[in-house]
Amino acid sequence: MEIDLRELHVMAIVNITPDSFYAGSRNASAEQIEARVRAAVEQGATIIDVGGYSSRPGADDISPDEEWRRIDRGIDAVRRVAPDAAVSVDTFRADVVRRTIDKWGGVIVNDISAGELDEDMLRTVAGYDVPYIAMHMRGTPATMQTMTDYSGDIADEVMDYFRRRIDLMISAGIRRENIVLDPGFGFAKTLEQNYRLMHSLDRLVGMGYPVLSGVSRKSMIFRLLGTTPDESLNGTSVLNFISLEKGANILRVHDVREAVEVVKIYKTYISQA
């Protein structure tokens, strides 16, 4: 799979789940999945992120077999509708990665735990030599929002975390050029911590790795504004622009057309500097 993750990308969220926090992102039937993928590609997504495990706060656990079944259906739809599209797989389980790549070939691995929830993940990613998105989180989706007590500045904590995890990734055999960092907006962070982290996102970018920003319709928007995920598109676009200005490379979004427009406006804006 050839994709330069240092370029600007819009990553389309394709959830094969019944319980994702944003109801508009849930895709149950084969027809819904295909329609979602087709629309995302037509609107300009360059990466399709397929997930079968809801990571919303308090989400229920599902078996690896069920997660794999969902992801398999999702990638099957992508390959039918957009065979040349880059695919990322949103999973923290090494076995799901193995089954995916053995059947479908190279994918980007998008791991909310940076390898902490499965001790075999880093070795598995290294063995397949695929891009690896490592996200900052504490605990699990079920417990993370009880773990927001940081001893110092949130940006310092996140950067220290990534320094430790990167050392382990490199030791496991993952090449530096395959590593992407995700600060994990909304994961084990309060509303205020999310905005402090966004304000310091350029510091994370300064570590020298591509950075993914995933703020789409999250609680840092709708809780601040007193609205709902359904009413959070405008706030998402604002934070996506800020993310790009801070140096992020990848926007992970529910709303592809709007994110592509943000990227176009941003590119035009900086061309005038």
C-alpha positions in Angstrom: 0.0 0.0 0.0 1.5 3.3 -1.2 0.3 6.4 0.7 2.3 9.3 2.0 0.9 10.1 5.5 2.8 13.3 5.6 0.5 14.8 3.0 -2.9 16.1 4.1 -5.6 13.5 4.2 -9.3 13.2 5.0 -10.0 9.9 6.7 -13.7 8.8 6.5 -15.1 7.0 9.5 -17.0 3.9 8.5 -18.4 2.2 11.6 -19.8 -1.3 11.3 -21.3 -0.9 14.8 -24.8 -0.6 16.3 -23.7 1.7 19.2 -21.2 4.3 18.1 -21.7 7.6 19.9 -22.9 9.4 16.8 -26.0 7.7 15.4 -25.4 9.0 11.9 -22.2 7.0 11.6 -23.7 3.6 12.3 -23.8 1.3 9.3 -25.6 -2.1 9.7 -26.6 -3.5 6.3 -24.3 -4.2 3.3 -26.3 -1.5 1.4 -25.6 1.1 4.1 -21.9 0.3 4.2 -21.5 0.5 0.4 -23.5 3.7 0.2 -21.3 5.3 3.0 -18.0 4.2 1.3 -19.2 5.3 -2.2 -20.2 8.8 -0.8 -17.0 9.2 1.1 -14.8 8.5 -1.9 -16.9 10.7 -4.2 -16.6 13.5 -1.7 -12.8 13.3 -1.5 -11.8 10.9 1.3 -8.3 9.5 0.7 -8.5 7.0 3.6 -11.4 4.8 4.6 -11.3 3.9 8.4 -13.2 0.7 9.1 -14.1 0.0 12.7 -16.1 -2.8 14.3 -15.7 -2.0 18.0 -17.3 1.1 19.5 -14.8 3.1 21.6 -17.3 5.6 22.9 -17.1 6.1 26.7 -18.7 3.2 28.5 -18.9 1.1 25.3 -19.7 -2.6 25.7 -17.0 -5.2 24.9 -17.4 -7.5 22.0 -15.5 -10.7 21.1 -12.6 -10.7 18.6 -14.6 -12.9 16.3 -17.5 -10.5 16.2 -15.2 -7.5 15.7 -13.5 -9.4 12.8 -16.8 -10.3 11.3 -17.8 -6.6 11.2 -14.5 -5.4 9.8 -14.5 -8.1 7.1 -17.9 -6.9 5.9 -16.6 -3.4 5.9 -13.5 -4.0 3.9 -15.4 -6.2 1.5 -17.6 -3.3 0.7 -14.7 -0.9 0.3 -13.0 -3.3 -2.1 -16.1 -3.7 -4.2 -16.9 0.1 -4.3 -13.4 1.6 -4.2 -10.8 -1.0 -4.8 -7.9 1.5 -4.9 -8.8 3.3 -1.7 -6.4 3.3 1.2 -8.0 1.4 4.2 -7.3 1.8 7.8 -8.6 -0.7 10.4 -9.6 0.7 13.7 -8.7 -2.0 16.2 -6.6 -2.6 19.3 -6.4 -6.4 18.7 -3.4 -8.0 17.0 -5.5 -11.1 15.9 -7.9 -8.8 14.0 -4.9 -7.2 12.3 -3.5 -10.5 11.3 -6.8 -11.8 9.9 -7.4 -8.6 8.0 -4.0 -8.4 6.3 -3.9 -12.1 5.6 -7.2 -11.8 3.7 -7.2 -8.3 2.3 -3.5 -7.3 2.1 -1.8 -4.2 3.5 -3.8 -1.8 5.6 -3.1 1.1 8.0 -3.5 -0.1 11.6 -5.4 2.5 13.8 -4.9 1.5 17.4 -6.6 3.5 20.2 -4.3 2.0 22.8 -0.9 2.4 21.1 -0.3 -1.3 21.7 -1.2 -1.3 25.4 -4.4 -3.4 25.2 -2.7 -6.2 23.3 0.9 -7.1 24.0 1.3 -8.7 20.6 0.2 -5.7 18.6 3.5 -4.0 18.1 5.3 -7.2 17.0 2.4 -7.9 14.6 2.5 -4.4 13.0 6.3 -4.7 12.7 6.0 -8.1 11.1 3.6 -6.8 8.4 5.5 -3.5 8.0 2.4 -1.4 7.7 1.6 2.2 8.8 0.6 2.4 12.5 -1.5 5.1 14.1 -0.9 5.1 17.8 -3.4 7.0 20.0 -3.0 8.3 23.5 -5.6 6.9 26.0 -5.7 5.7 29.6 -7.5 2.6 30.6 -10.1 1.2 28.2 -13.2 2.7 26.6 -15.2 1.5 29.5 -13.0 3.2 32.2 -11.1 6.0 30.4 -13.3 8.9 31.6 -12.5 8.0 35.3 -8.8 8.5 34.5 -8.5 12.2 33.7 -6.2 13.2 36.6 -2.9 14.3 35.2 0.0 15.5 37.4 1.1 18.2 35.0 0.3 19.9 31.7 -1.7 17.6 29.5 0.5 18.2 26.4 3.6 17.4 28.4 2.0 14.2 29.6 0.9 13.1 26.2 4.3 13.8 24.7 6.1 11.9 27.4 3.7 9.0 26.8 4.5 9.0 23.1 8.2 9.1 23.7 7.9 5.9 25.8 5.6 4.2 23.3 7.8 5.1 20.3 10.8 3.6 22.0 8.8 0.4 22.4 7.5 0.5 18.8 11.1 1.0 17.4 12.3 -1.9 19.7 9.6 -4.1 18.3 10.7 -3.4 14.8 8.2 -0.8 13.6 9.9 1.7 11.2 9.8 5.3 12.2 8.4 6.3 8.8 5.4 4.0 9.6 4.4 5.8 12.8 1.5 8.3 13.1 0.6 9.9 16.4 -3.0 10.6 17.5 -3.4 12.7 20.7 -6.7 11.0 21.5 -9.1 13.9 21.8 -12.0 12.8 24.1 -10.2 9.8 25.4 -9.4 10.1 29.2 -9.5 13.8 28.9 -11.8 16.5 30.3 -13.4 19.2 28.2 -10.8 21.7 29.3 -7.9 19.2 28.8 -9.1 18.6 25.2 -8.8 22.3 24.4 -5.5 22.7 26.2 -4.2 19.8 24.1 -5.6 21.3 20.9 -3.8 24.6 21.8 -0.5 22.7 22.1 -1.0 20.4 19.1 1.9 22.0 17.3 4.2 20.8 20.0 3.2 17.2 19.3 3.7 17.8 15.6 7.2 19.0 16.5 8.1 15.5 17.6 8.6 14.8 13.9 5.8 12.3 13.1 2.6 12.8 11.1 -0.3 13.6 13.5 -4.0 12.6 13.2 -6.7 14.8 14.7 -10.0 13.2 15.5 -12.5 15.7 16.9 -15.5 14.9 14.7 -18.7 15.6 16.5 -17.1 14.8 19.9 -18.3 15.9 23.3 -15.6 18.6 23.5 -17.8 20.4 21.0 -21.4 19.6 22.0 -20.9 19.8 25.7 -19.2 23.2 25.4 -22.0 24.4 23.2 -24.9 22.7 25.0 -26.0 20.8 21.9 -25.8 17.2 20.6 -23.5 15.3 18.3 -26.1 15.9 15.5 -25.6 19.6 15.9 -21.8 19.6 16.1 -20.8 19.8 12.4 -19.9 23.6 12.6 -17.8 23.1 15.7 -16.1 20.2 14.0 -15.1 22.3 11.0 -13.7 25.0 13.3 -11.5 22.5 15.1 -10.5 20.8 11.9 -9.1 24.1 10.6 -7.3 24.8 13.8 -5.8 21.2 13.7 -4.5 21.9 10.2 -3.1 25.2 11.2 -1.3 23.5 14.1 0.3 21.0 11.7 -1.9 17.9 11.7 -1.8 15.8 8.6 -4.9 13.6 8.9 -8.5 14.6 9.7 -10.6 11.7 10.9 -14.2 12.7 10.2 -17.8 11.6 9.8 -18.5 14.4 7.3 -16.2 14.1 4.4 -17.4 16.8 2.1 -17.1 19.5 4.8 -13.7 18.3 5.8 -12.4 18.4 2.2 -13.7 21.9 2.0 -11.8 22.8 5.2 -8.6 21.4 3.7 -9.1 23.4 0.4 -9.7 26.6 2.3 -6.7 26.0 4.5 -4.4 25.3 1.5 -5.6 28.5 -0.2 -5.2 30.5 3.1 -1.6 29.4 3.7 -0.7 29.9 0.0 -1.1 33.6 0.6 1.6 33.7 3.4 
